Amino acid sequence: MSGTSQGESARLRLRPPRNQVDRRAIAWWRTGILVFWAVPVLVLVVLGVFLPGARFWLFAPAVAITVVIVPLAIGMPLWWYRVHRWEVTDEAVYTRTGAVWQEWRVAPMSRIQTVDTQRGPLEQYFGLATVTVTTASAKGAVTIPGLDHELAADLVHQLTETTHATPGDAT
């Protein structure tokens, strides 16, 4: 951690963040998976209808994809909901993400450069938002997906005020 004092790095220990993402994130993630995989399945089915000679070779992969993706779309978001955590303190933003490969991140307030929200169409439908905290880290931004959109707006406001009041040059 170049640019941070030894006292700051001793204070900011990697620890489990306390807050879960919004429960609606489960439905958001499920819908995203199903919409993503519905496109190739639909293409295969439509082609199978119009190409009777290749029907088996088009329907078989469509069925195989469906058989694999539906259970994954049910189970993976439940696992992601259990794993994704976040927390903001006066000193840092803590996150834990990942399904198989978990990533724990700590972004000290003094290293935060920008704070943004993002709301794609599905996030808007479910009333959710993603907060992105850009830091002076080669690892990249810290993201907190699946937050209630009002909580995300409040969090951005809080982080903006806290980082503005925190000494340091965010580099």
CORPE-V962231 format. One record per backbone hydrogen bond with DSSP energy under -0.5 kcal/mol. NH is the residue of the N-H (numbers start at 1). CO is the residue of the C=O. Records with the same first field share a line. If there is no record, write none. Layout:
# CORPE-V962231
NH->CO  CO
This chain:
# CORPE-V962231
4->1
9->5
10->6
11->7
12->8
13->11
19->86
21->84
22->146
25->22
26->23
27->23
28->24
29->25
30->26
31->27
32->28
33->29
34->30
35->31
36->32
37->33
38->34
39->35
40->36
41->37
42->38
43->39
44->40
45->41
46->42
47->43
48->44
49->45
50->46
51->47
54->51
55->52
58->54  55
59->55
60->56
62->58
63->59
64->60
65->61
66->62
67->63
68->64
69->65
70->66
71->67
72->68
73->69
74->70
75->71
76->72
78->74
79->75
80->76
81->77
82->78
83->79
84->80
85->96
86->19
87->94
89->92
93->107
94->87
95->105
96->85
97->103
102->100
103->97
105->95
107->93
108->106
109->91
111->108
112->108  109
113->134
114->134
116->132
118->130
124->120
125->121
126->122
127->123  124
128->123
129->147
130->118
131->144
132->116
133->131  142
134->114  132
136->111
137->135
140->137
142->133
143->141
144->131
147->129
149->127
152->148
153->149
154->150
155->151
156->152
157->153
158->154
159->155
160->156
161->157
162->158
163->159
164->160
165->161
166->162
170->110
